[in-house]
Amino acid sequence: MSLIPRQQVPALALETLSHGRFDLAAETPDFATLVVFYRGLHCPICATYLKELERLTPAFAERGVTTLALSSDDRERAEAMAEKIGAQALRIGYGLPLQVARDWGLFVSTGRGTTSIGIEEPELFSEPGVFLVRTDGTLYFASVQTMPFVRPHFQEMVGALDFVRKNDYPARGEYTGAV
């Protein structure tokens, strides 16, 4: 399923490590919620990526954007990732059902054993996705990947948010008619 900008995103509710239950429908940021789906503890690229998101979470907050990183990992693995990235401001969700990942248009991969950092991949897990969801629950921005490499840069997103908010820039990619 492909999500459409300016349309409602699927429901998303799950537990976080230190910030209680997350429910996207109950979020009330000034502008949007940045939802970052990551592969899991087994992914060294995810750890580097999430460290950057943790570092920039205050900059997103200054621009009216709340942040959440989540995966299908269980609580124990999510805690290990949070410790690895020094998570404090960034909310870390866990236990993402893979059907919910599919509802969001994410790709699902099969585990291939132990990774380069010596951590076993889960039997099934979702590949990365980054979504900016407006306060009204509509999609503003999406990036979905089949691989762990070459993800949107959070620093660029922070800068883009300044432009977007100043110019009331609309979500793009909403046209679904004949071409």
GUNUMAR-460118 format. One record per atom (N, C-alpha, C): residue number from 0; residue in one letter; x, y, z. Coordinates in Angstrom, 3 decimals. Example, Ala and Ser with C-alpha at 12.3 -4.5 7.8 and 13.67 -1.06 7.14 Angstrom:
BEGIN
> num,residuo,u,v,w
> 0,a,13.190,-5.690,7.800
> 0,a,12.300,-4.500,7.800
> 0,a,13.200,-3.300,7.800
> 1,s,12.850,-2.250,7.080
> 1,s,13.670,-1.060,7.140
> 1,s,12.900,0.030,7.870
This chain:
BEGIN
> num,residuo,u,v,w
> 0,m,0.831,-1.174,0.000
> 0,m,0.000,0.000,0.000
> 0,m,0.879,1.242,0.000
> 1,s,0.513,2.197,-0.794
> 1,s,1.260,3.436,-0.872
> 1,s,0.448,4.546,-0.220
> 2,l,1.059,5.265,0.681
> 2,l,0.379,6.379,1.330
> 2,l,0.379,7.583,0.394
> 3,i,-0.644,8.411,0.526
> 3,i,-0.807,9.570,-0.341
> 3,i,-0.698,10.848,0.491
> 4,p,0.169,11.792,0.077
> 4,p,0.236,13.065,0.789
> 4,p,-1.131,13.734,0.856
> 5,r,-1.367,14.422,1.963
> 5,r,-2.605,15.132,2.275
> 5,r,-3.765,14.193,2.603
> 6,q,-3.485,12.888,2.678
> 6,q,-4.493,11.910,3.085
> 6,q,-4.109,11.364,4.460
> 7,q,-5.090,10.788,5.147
> 7,q,-4.857,10.228,6.478
> 7,q,-3.864,9.067,6.419
> 8,v,-2.995,9.001,7.405
> 8,v,-2.080,7.870,7.541
> 8,v,-2.773,6.799,8.384
> 9,p,-2.278,5.567,8.339
> 9,p,-2.860,4.516,9.184
> 9,p,-2.664,4.807,10.668
> 10,a,-3.478,4.175,11.480
> 10,a,-3.342,4.300,12.934
> 10,a,-1.959,3.797,13.352
> 11,l,-1.446,4.390,14.421
> 11,l,-0.152,3.972,14.951
> 11,l,-0.159,4.220,16.461
> 12,a,-0.151,3.126,17.212
> 12,a,-0.130,3.213,18.671
> 12,a,0.710,2.062,19.199
> 13,l,1.658,2.386,20.088
> 13,l,2.508,1.364,20.682
> 13,l,3.207,1.927,21.908
> 14,e,3.827,1.035,22.652
> 14,e,4.552,1.429,23.859
> 14,e,5.896,2.050,23.491
> 15,t,6.334,3.001,24.334
> 15,t,7.680,3.546,24.210
> 15,t,8.452,3.188,25.483
> 16,l,9.751,3.326,25.425
> 16,l,10.580,2.937,26.567
> 16,l,10.393,3.840,27.773
> 17,s,10.429,5.146,27.594
> 17,s,10.388,6.050,28.743
> 17,s,9.370,7.164,28.629
> 18,h,8.543,7.112,27.622
> 18,h,7.596,8.208,27.405
> 18,h,6.148,7.720,27.364
> 19,g,5.874,6.576,27.965
> 19,g,4.509,6.060,27.994
> 19,g,4.046,5.540,26.646
> 20,r,2.762,5.411,26.521
> 20,r,2.179,4.895,25.283
> 20,r,2.125,6.008,24.249
> 21,f,2.549,5.706,23.044
> 21,f,2.467,6.636,21.921
> 21,f,1.227,6.294,21.114
> 22,d,0.443,7.321,20.819
> 22,d,-0.705,7.160,19.922
> 22,d,-0.681,8.356,18.981
> 23,l,-0.421,8.115,17.722
> 23,l,-0.301,9.191,16.745
> 23,l,-1.557,10.060,16.724
> 24,a,-2.709,9.453,16.887
> 24,a,-3.964,10.205,16.863
> 24,a,-4.067,11.203,18.021
> 25,a,-3.311,10.971,19.086
> 25,a,-3.358,11.857,20.256
> 25,a,-2.227,12.889,20.266
> 26,e,-1.339,12.843,19.293
> 26,e,-0.226,13.792,19.225
> 26,e,-0.752,15.197,18.936
> 27,t,-0.150,16.191,19.570
> 27,t,-0.585,17.572,19.361
> 27,t,0.599,18.518,19.134
> 28,p,1.484,18.206,18.204
> 28,p,2.585,19.133,17.936
> 28,p,2.059,20.380,17.212
> 29,d,2.860,21.428,17.223
> 29,d,2.474,22.641,16.505
> 29,d,2.395,22.403,14.997
> 30,f,3.296,21.568,14.466
> 30,f,3.326,21.353,13.015
> 30,f,3.134,19.899,12.617
> 31,a,3.956,18.991,13.163
> 31,a,3.909,17.606,12.690
> 31,a,4.641,16.674,13.658
> 32,t,4.490,15.381,13.397
> 32,t,5.234,14.341,14.100
> 32,t,6.134,13.643,13.087
> 33,l,7.406,13.523,13.421
> 33,l,8.359,12.802,12.589
> 33,l,8.407,11.367,13.095
> 34,v,7.935,10.434,12.270
> 34,v,7.888,9.018,12.620
> 34,v,8.984,8.314,11.823
> 35,v,9.954,7.730,12.537
> 35,v,11.092,7.083,11.905
> 35,v,11.068,5.600,12.247
> 36,f,10.763,4.787,11.257
> 36,f,10.795,3.337,11.411
> 36,f,12.224,2.881,11.144
> 37,y,12.807,2.139,12.077
> 37,y,14.159,1.622,11.862
> 37,y,14.136,0.094,11.897
> 38,r,15.182,-0.523,11.372
> 38,r,15.225,-1.969,11.185
> 38,r,15.322,-2.731,12.503
> 39,g,16.086,-2.214,13.462
> 39,g,16.241,-2.888,14.737
> 39,g,17.660,-2.824,15.250
> 40,l,17.857,-3.392,16.430
> 40,l,19.155,-3.383,17.102
> 40,l,20.262,-3.967,16.236
> 41,h,19.935,-4.923,15.393
> 41,h,20.932,-5.602,14.569
> 41,h,21.565,-4.698,13.517
> 42,c,21.003,-3.517,13.275
> 42,c,21.426,-2.660,12.165
> 42,c,22.369,-1.553,12.639
> 43,p,23.659,-1.631,12.298
> 43,p,24.592,-0.584,12.727
> 43,p,24.299,0.767,12.073
> 44,i,23.764,0.760,10.871
> 44,i,23.431,2.018,10.194
> 44,i,22.284,2.712,10.937
> 45,c,21.339,1.917,11.441
> 45,c,20.224,2.482,12.220
> 45,c,20.739,3.201,13.459
> 46,a,21.705,2.614,14.140
> 46,a,22.236,3.233,15.358
> 46,a,22.848,4.590,15.040
> 47,t,23.633,4.677,14.000
> 47,t,24.237,5.950,13.597
> 47,t,23.155,6.954,13.224
> 48,y,22.160,6.497,12.485
> 48,y,21.056,7.352,12.038
> 48,y,20.261,7.890,13.229
> 49,l,19.960,7.002,14.170
> 49,l,19.177,7.415,15.337
> 49,l,19.965,8.316,16.291
> 50,k,21.286,8.168,16.343
> 50,k,22.107,9.094,17.139
> 50,k,21.929,10.517,16.610
> 51,e,21.897,10.644,15.300
> 51,e,21.704,11.957,14.688
> 51,e,20.305,12.492,14.996
> 52,l,19.307,11.630,14.959
> 52,l,17.952,12.065,15.285
> 52,l,17.858,12.477,16.754
> 53,e,18.479,11.743,17.641
> 53,e,18.516,12.121,19.059
> 53,e,19.146,13.503,19.207
> 54,r,20.260,13.725,18.532
> 54,r,20.962,15.011,18.619
> 54,r,20.083,16.155,18.116
> 55,l,19.287,15.897,17.074
> 55,l,18.493,16.960,16.449
> 55,l,17.050,17.039,16.949
> 56,t,16.654,16.140,17.834
> 56,t,15.280,16.189,18.343
> 56,t,14.941,17.568,18.938
> 57,p,15.838,18.221,19.692
> 57,p,15.506,19.573,20.168
> 57,p,15.302,20.578,19.025
> 58,a,16.059,20.457,17.952
> 58,a,15.893,21.358,16.797
> 58,a,14.544,21.119,16.127
> 59,f,14.133,19.865,16.039
> 59,f,12.798,19.572,15.504
> 59,f,11.734,20.167,16.420
> 60,a,11.905,20.007,17.721
> 60,a,10.932,20.529,18.679
> 60,a,10.782,22.046,18.544
> 61,e,11.902,22.751,18.323
> 61,e,11.854,24.200,18.126
> 61,e,11.017,24.577,16.905
> 62,r,10.864,23.644,15.981
> 62,r,10.111,23.886,14.749
> 62,r,8.707,23.267,14.798
> 63,g,8.294,22.862,15.989
> 63,g,6.944,22.329,16.155
> 63,g,6.775,20.890,15.728
> 64,v,7.873,20.126,15.762
> 64,v,7.837,18.730,15.323
> 64,v,8.262,17.812,16.470
> 65,t,7.404,16.859,16.810
> 65,t,7.761,15.823,17.780
> 65,t,8.395,14.660,17.029
> 66,t,9.164,13.836,17.729
> 66,t,9.880,12.737,17.081
> 66,t,9.596,11.406,17.765
> 67,l,9.631,10.365,16.961
> 67,l,9.486,8.992,17.438
> 67,l,10.292,8.077,16.527
> 68,a,11.079,7.190,17.113
> 68,a,11.755,6.124,16.365
> 68,a,11.167,4.811,16.854
> 69,l,10.858,3.901,15.943
> 69,l,10.229,2.645,16.343
> 69,l,10.641,1.507,15.438
> 70,s,10.532,0.310,16.007
> 70,s,10.854,-0.911,15.260
> 70,s,10.011,-2.056,15.804
> 71,s,10.148,-3.185,15.166
> 71,s,9.447,-4.382,15.633
> 71,s,10.224,-5.102,16.739
> 72,d,11.384,-4.585,17.104
> 72,d,12.152,-5.173,18.206
> 72,d,11.306,-5.242,19.478
> 73,d,11.638,-6.213,20.333
> 73,d,10.976,-6.283,21.639
> 73,d,11.593,-5.236,22.561
> 74,r,11.043,-5.114,23.753
> 74,r,11.494,-4.086,24.704
> 74,r,12.986,-4.209,25.003
> 75,e,13.467,-5.416,25.230
> 75,e,14.876,-5.613,25.593
> 75,e,15.817,-5.098,24.494
> 76,r,15.510,-5.427,23.252
> 76,r,16.353,-4.965,22.141
> 76,r,16.213,-3.452,21.958
> 77,a,15.013,-2.926,22.135
> 77,a,14.813,-1.478,22.022
> 77,a,15.603,-0.747,23.115
> 78,e,15.635,-1.305,24.327
> 78,e,16.424,-0.706,25.410
> 78,e,17.908,-0.699,25.062
> 79,a,18.381,-1.781,24.458
> 79,a,19.790,-1.845,24.058
> 79,a,20.097,-0.790,22.997
> 80,m,19.165,-0.570,22.066
> 80,m,19.368,0.467,21.045
> 80,m,19.349,1.847,21.696
> 81,a,18.411,2.080,22.595
> 81,a,18.326,3.379,23.269
> 81,a,19.618,3.683,24.020
> 82,e,20.163,2.681,24.678
> 82,e,21.425,2.860,25.391
> 82,e,22.555,3.152,24.409
> 83,k,22.586,2.434,23.305
> 83,k,23.631,2.592,22.295
> 83,k,23.635,4.010,21.717
> 84,i,22.462,4.598,21.533
> 84,i,22.389,5.921,20.907
> 84,i,22.291,7.049,21.935
> 85,g,22.235,6.711,23.215
> 85,g,22.118,7.718,24.256
> 85,g,20.785,8.445,24.217
> 86,a,19.721,7.714,23.941
> 86,a,18.391,8.322,23.794
> 86,a,17.928,8.956,25.095
> 87,q,17.523,10.198,24.989
> 87,q,16.906,10.906,26.111
> 87,q,15.691,11.678,25.611
> 88,a,15.885,12.553,24.642
> 88,a,14.783,13.347,24.099
> 88,a,13.947,12.539,23.108
> 89,l,14.596,11.685,22.365
> 89,l,13.935,10.888,21.327
> 89,l,13.108,9.775,21.951
> 90,r,11.845,9.700,21.586
> 90,r,11.003,8.600,22.045
> 90,r,11.337,7.359,21.219
> 91,i,11.485,6.227,21.903
> 91,i,11.788,4.955,21.250
> 91,i,10.602,4.026,21.461
> 92,g,9.948,3.659,20.365
> 92,g,8.841,2.717,20.413
> 92,g,9.316,1.322,20.074
> 93,y,8.572,0.342,20.540
> 93,y,8.960,-1.048,20.286
> 93,y,7.714,-1.904,20.086
> 94,g,7.961,-3.104,19.563
> 94,g,6.867,-4.051,19.375
> 94,g,5.958,-3.712,18.198
> 95,l,6.481,-3.041,17.197
> 95,l,5.692,-2.701,16.011
> 95,l,5.212,-3.972,15.318
> 96,p,3.903,-4.179,15.207
> 96,p,3.416,-5.332,14.451
> 96,p,3.772,-5.171,12.970
> 97,l,4.253,-6.221,12.354
> 97,l,4.669,-6.120,10.954
> 97,l,3.502,-5.804,10.022
> 98,q,2.288,-6.160,10.400
> 98,q,1.144,-5.767,9.573
> 98,q,0.967,-4.248,9.590
> 99,v,1.223,-3.623,10.726
> 99,v,1.157,-2.162,10.802
> 99,v,2.262,-1.560,9.926
> 100,a,3.452,-2.150,9.966
> 100,a,4.542,-1.701,9.087
> 100,a,4.092,-1.762,7.627
> 101,r,3.468,-2.850,7.252
> 101,r,2.952,-2.981,5.873
> 101,r,1.876,-1.945,5.584
> 102,d,1.003,-1.678,6.567
> 102,d,-0.038,-0.660,6.379
> 102,d,0.577,0.697,6.056
> 103,w,1.770,0.945,6.581
> 103,w,2.482,2.199,6.331
> 103,w,3.302,2.140,5.037
> 104,g,3.237,1.026,4.332
> 104,g,3.951,0.895,3.063
> 104,g,5.392,0.461,3.189
> 105,l,5.781,-0.028,4.374
> 105,l,7.162,-0.460,4.561
> 105,l,7.384,-1.839,3.968
> 106,f,8.604,-2.073,3.555
> 106,f,9.015,-3.376,3.057
> 106,f,9.418,-4.245,4.244
> 107,v,9.203,-5.544,4.139
> 107,v,9.558,-6.488,5.197
> 107,v,10.617,-7.434,4.657
> 108,s,11.658,-7.647,5.444
> 108,s,12.761,-8.533,5.071
> 108,s,12.812,-9.744,5.983
> 109,t,13.459,-10.789,5.490
> 109,t,13.707,-11.985,6.299
> 109,t,15.115,-11.893,6.886
> 110,g,15.267,-12.398,8.091
> 110,g,16.566,-12.400,8.740
> 110,g,17.567,-13.253,7.984
> 111,r,18.824,-12.841,8.042
> 111,r,19.903,-13.542,7.346
> 111,r,21.022,-13.938,8.294
> 112,g,20.669,-14.120,9.567
> 112,g,21.698,-14.546,10.521
> 112,g,22.282,-13.374,11.288
> 113,t,23.560,-13.521,11.622
> 113,t,24.252,-12.531,12.438
> 113,t,24.804,-11.418,11.557
> 114,t,24.658,-10.173,12.009
> 114,t,25.132,-9.026,11.234
> 114,t,26.611,-8.760,11.496
> 115,s,27.131,-7.729,10.843
> 115,s,28.543,-7.366,10.981
> 115,s,28.906,-6.954,12.397
> 116,i,27.919,-6.599,13.211
> 116,i,28.202,-6.221,14.600
> 116,i,27.890,-7.362,15.573
> 117,g,27.647,-8.552,15.028
> 117,g,27.479,-9.737,15.858
> 117,g,26.121,-9.892,16.511
> 118,i,25.100,-9.247,15.968
> 118,i,23.748,-9.343,16.521
> 118,i,22.855,-10.067,15.522
> 119,e,22.112,-11.025,16.025
> 119,e,21.219,-11.832,15.193
> 119,e,20.058,-10.979,14.677
> 120,e,19.796,-11.092,13.369
> 120,e,18.626,-10.424,12.798
> 120,e,17.370,-11.185,13.212
> 121,p,16.267,-10.466,13.428
> 121,p,15.001,-11.155,13.690
> 121,p,14.585,-11.979,12.467
> 122,e,13.680,-12.912,12.676
> 122,e,13.183,-13.734,11.561
> 122,e,12.570,-12.846,10.480
> 123,l,11.794,-11.846,10.883
> 123,l,11.203,-10.852,9.979
> 123,l,11.321,-9.476,10.626
> 124,f,11.540,-8.453,9.826
> 124,f,11.614,-7.076,10.322
> 124,f,11.335,-6.128,9.163
> 125,s,10.930,-4.901,9.507
> 125,s,10.648,-3.927,8.451
> 125,s,11.904,-3.141,8.097
> 126,e,11.935,-2.713,6.860
> 126,e,13.000,-1.839,6.377
> 126,e,12.645,-0.393,6.742
> 127,p,13.590,0.535,6.571
> 127,p,13.380,1.899,7.052
> 127,p,12.281,2.679,6.330
> 128,g,11.714,3.606,7.072
> 128,g,10.771,4.566,6.525
> 128,g,10.765,5.805,7.397
> 129,v,10.646,6.960,6.768
> 129,v,10.606,8.235,7.472
> 129,v,9.359,8.965,7.008
> 130,f,8.533,9.396,7.961
> 130,f,7.262,10.041,7.647
> 130,f,7.096,11.289,8.497
> 131,l,6.653,12.349,7.874
> 131,l,6.277,13.555,8.580
> 131,l,4.760,13.647,8.477
> 132,v,4.096,13.554,9.630
> 132,v,2.638,13.500,9.692
> 132,v,2.128,14.772,10.353
> 133,r,1.279,15.494,9.645
> 133,r,0.719,16.740,10.173
> 133,r,-0.176,16.451,11.373
> 134,t,-0.446,17.469,12.147
> 134,t,-1.244,17.344,13.360
> 134,t,-2.633,16.773,13.077
> 135,d,-3.164,17.017,11.882
> 135,d,-4.495,16.493,11.524
> 135,d,-4.453,15.039,11.068
> 136,g,-3.270,14.398,11.140
> 136,g,-3.138,12.988,10.783
> 136,g,-2.909,12.730,9.305
> 137,t,-2.626,13.787,8.535
> 137,t,-2.370,13.598,7.111
> 137,t,-0.877,13.547,6.838
> 138,l,-0.535,12.835,5.787
> 138,l,0.869,12.686,5.394
> 138,l,1.376,13.964,4.754
> 139,y,2.544,14.418,5.215
> 139,y,3.200,15.572,4.607
> 139,y,4.407,15.124,3.782
> 140,f,5.197,14.205,4.315
> 140,f,6.428,13.748,3.668
> 140,f,6.611,12.268,3.950
> 141,a,7.144,11.536,2.965
> 141,a,7.444,10.114,3.185
> 141,a,8.674,9.702,2.393
> 142,s,9.464,8.845,2.997
> 142,s,10.590,8.202,2.330
> 142,s,10.616,6.760,2.818
> 143,v,10.430,5.823,1.891
> 143,v,10.393,4.394,2.225
> 143,v,11.510,3.710,1.448
> 144,q,12.218,2.786,2.113
> 144,q,13.366,2.147,1.487
> 144,q,13.309,0.628,1.553
> 145,t,14.020,0.019,0.636
> 145,t,14.144,-1.437,0.643
> 145,t,15.473,-1.880,1.256
> 146,m,16.338,-0.929,1.541
> 146,m,17.681,-1.204,2.047
> 146,m,17.993,-0.271,3.211
> 147,p,18.985,-0.606,4.014
> 147,p,19.334,0.265,5.142
> 147,p,20.133,1.500,4.741
> 148,f,20.580,1.576,3.491
> 148,f,21.497,2.633,3.067
> 148,f,20.782,3.881,2.545
> 149,v,21.492,5.004,2.533
> 149,v,21.105,6.259,1.888
> 149,v,19.722,6.743,2.321
> 150,r,19.630,7.212,3.543
> 150,r,18.369,7.682,4.109
> 150,r,18.309,9.209,4.089
> 151,p,17.115,9.776,4.243
> 151,p,17.019,11.241,4.321
> 151,p,17.851,11.764,5.489
> 152,h,18.497,12.892,5.280
> 152,h,19.342,13.496,6.313
> 152,h,18.501,14.392,7.219
> 153,f,18.578,14.145,8.498
> 153,f,17.777,14.913,9.443
> 153,f,18.170,16.388,9.468
> 154,q,19.458,16.693,9.325
> 154,q,19.880,18.098,9.328
> 154,q,19.239,18.841,8.164
> 155,e,19.159,18.211,6.996
> 155,e,18.498,18.833,5.844
> 155,e,17.011,19.029,6.109
> 156,m,16.400,18.075,6.807
> 156,m,14.978,18.193,7.127
> 156,m,14.730,19.379,8.053
> 157,v,15.604,19.580,9.019
> 157,v,15.462,20.716,9.927
> 157,v,15.476,22.014,9.120
> 158,g,16.434,22.148,8.212
> 158,g,16.506,23.336,7.366
> 158,g,15.288,23.483,6.473
> 159,a,14.821,22.381,5.915
> 159,a,13.645,22.413,5.047
> 159,a,12.406,22.853,5.819
> 160,l,12.315,22.463,7.074
> 160,l,11.165,22.851,7.884
> 160,l,11.079,24.366,8.047
> 161,d,12.213,25.027,8.136
> 161,d,12.201,26.487,8.228
> 161,d,11.547,27.077,6.972
> 162,f,11.942,26.584,5.808
> 162,f,11.370,27.044,4.543
> 162,f,9.888,26.697,4.448
> 163,v,9.553,25.465,4.766
> 163,v,8.174,24.976,4.678
> 163,v,7.239,25.828,5.534
> 164,r,7.635,26.083,6.750
> 164,r,6.770,26.837,7.662
> 164,r,6.687,28.306,7.258
> 165,k,7.801,28.893,6.863
> 165,k,7.813,30.300,6.457
> 165,k,6.922,30.526,5.236
> 166,n,6.941,29.574,4.302
> 166,n,6.243,29.736,3.026
> 166,n,4.934,28.966,2.935
> 167,d,4.503,28.352,4.036
> 167,d,3.280,27.540,4.036
> 167,d,3.273,26.580,2.842
> 168,y,4.418,25.909,2.670
> 168,y,4.611,25.024,1.520
> 168,y,3.731,23.784,1.657
> 169,p,2.949,23.461,0.628
> 169,p,2.026,22.328,0.725
> 169,p,2.721,20.978,0.564
> 170,a,2.090,19.939,1.077
> 170,a,2.559,18.572,0.824
> 170,a,2.445,18.331,-0.675
> 171,r,3.411,17.616,-1.237
> 171,r,3.422,17.366,-2.682
> 171,r,3.314,15.866,-2.951
> 172,g,2.907,15.512,-4.177
> 172,g,2.760,14.117,-4.566
> 172,g,1.370,13.591,-4.338
> 173,e,0.398,14.479,-4.173
> 173,e,-0.975,14.119,-3.824
> 173,e,-1.842,13.713,-5.009
> 174,y,-1.395,13.998,-6.227
> 174,y,-2.229,13.728,-7.409
> 174,y,-2.312,12.225,-7.687
> 175,t,-3.516,11.722,-7.819
> 175,t,-3.715,10.284,-8.064
> 175,t,-4.511,10.024,-9.335
> 176,g,-4.785,11.042,-10.127
> 176,g,-5.565,10.887,-11.364
> 176,g,-4.757,10.301,-12.504
> 177,a,-5.364,10.283,-13.665
> 177,a,-4.733,9.749,-14.877
> 177,a,-3.536,10.612,-15.273
> 178,v,-2.538,9.965,-15.817
> 178,v,-1.348,10.680,-16.318
> 178,v,-1.093,10.354,-17.769
